[in-house]
Amino acid sequence: MGKGGKVGKEPKPPKVPLHLAHLAHAAPLTGAKKIKKKCCRSSPRCKGCPVLLLQAARLSEAGLSGKDLKKALKKARAA
């Protein structure tokens, strides 16, 4: 291949602060590239917001997936 070939590369896992390591599995659900250390309380919440990631982790553990999970995360961001 040459320089810049992206064949077979996996996306990098998001950067995770140590106190939020237990939420790292929820980052791909929200599309976060970086997990923030602290919530800035903006509206709508950022995709990397720890509050949103905690909600996403709880929803996925509760069995939500697919379209229902996307709807619930959209509602969580708006709150």
Residue, then its C-alpha position, 0 to 999 in steps of 0.5 A: m500500500g503506500k502512505g495514507g492507506k486506511v484499508g483494514k484500520e479500526p477506529k481508535p477507541p475514545k480517550v477515557p479519563l480514569h474515573l470514567a473507564h467503566l463507561a468506555h463501552a457506551a461511547p460507541l453508542t453515542g458516537a463520542k470520540k472523547i469522553k469528557k471529564k466533567c459535564c458542562r450542562s449545555s443543552p443539548r448534552c454533548k455526545g461525550c458527556p459523562v451524564l449521557l454516557l452513564q444513561a447510555a450504559r444503563l439503557s444498553e444493560a436494560g436490553l434496549s438496542g437499535k431504534d429504541l436505543k437511538k430514540a432514548l439517547k436522543k431524548a436523554r440529550a435533549a433533557 
